Amino acid sequence: MSLDPKIKQLREFKEKAKLGGGEERIASQHAKGKLTARERIEILLDEGSFREIDIYVARHAGEFDLNTYHPTGDGVVTGYG
């Protein structure tokens, strides 16, 4: 069994995660004159130096309708650079 499909799936998930809440939320931030968290990180740090961690983290809560929206990384960008 090849690992290629699993690796492809992880890469696709990571690309989706980099969109944060999705194209609509990014457009909403830009409409308010704001940058996304990842865009601010790109400005603050040297190019290519940021290493994101916990991008695959997800919450497992059902209270207060928290199970209806599942942002990747639990809605937080963490890393070092």
JOZI-V534282 format. One record per residue. N is the residue number from 1. PHI is phi in degrees with one decimal (999 if undefined). BURIAL is 1 if it has 24 or more other C-alpha atoms within 12 Angstrom, else 0. D_FIRST is the distance of its C-alpha to the first C-alpha in whole Angstrom. Layout:
# JOZI-V534282
n;phi;burial;d_first
N;PHI;BURIAL;D_FIRST
N;PHI;BURIAL;D_FIRST
This chain:
# JOZI-V534282
n;phi;burial;d_first
1;999;0;0
2;-86.1;0;4
3;-86.9;0;7
4;-53.6;0;9
5;-62.2;0;10
6;-68.4;0;11
7;-64.2;0;13
8;-61.2;0;14
9;-62.5;0;15
10;-63.9;0;17
11;-64.2;0;19
12;-64.5;0;20
13;-63.8;0;21
14;-63.9;0;23
15;-63.9;0;25
16;-64.5;0;26
17;-62.9;1;27
18;-66.8;1;29
19;-81.7;1;31
20;62.0;1;32
21;-80.7;1;34
22;112.7;0;33
23;-58.6;0;35
24;-64.4;0;38
25;-69.5;0;38
26;-64.8;0;38
27;-61.5;0;41
28;-63.2;0;43
29;-61.8;0;43
30;-64.5;0;44
31;-63.7;0;47
32;-87.0;0;48
33;79.3;0;48
34;-110.6;0;46
35;-99.8;0;43
36;-74.9;1;39
37;-58.3;0;38
38;-66.1;1;36
39;-65.5;0;38
40;-65.9;0;41
41;-62.3;0;39
42;-58.8;0;38
43;-72.6;0;42
44;-72.6;0;42
45;-106.1;0;40
46;-62.3;0;40
47;-56.6;0;37
48;76.9;0;34
49;-92.2;0;35
50;-78.3;0;33
51;-117.1;0;30
52;-80.7;0;29
53;-123.3;0;28
54;61.1;0;27
55;-68.6;1;26
56;-94.9;1;24
57;-68.2;0;27
58;-142.0;0;28
59;-82.8;0;31
60;-128.2;0;31
61;-129.3;0;34
62;-113.1;0;36
63;-79.9;0;39
64;55.8;0;42
65;59.0;0;39
66;-72.5;0;37
67;-86.7;0;34
68;-89.3;0;35
69;-129.1;0;34
70;-123.3;0;31
71;-69.5;1;31
72;-68.6;1;28
73;66.6;1;29
74;59.2;0;32
75;80.3;1;34
76;-128.0;1;34
77;-99.2;1;34
78;-124.7;0;33
79;168.3;0;33
80;-145.7;0;35
81;-169.5;0;36
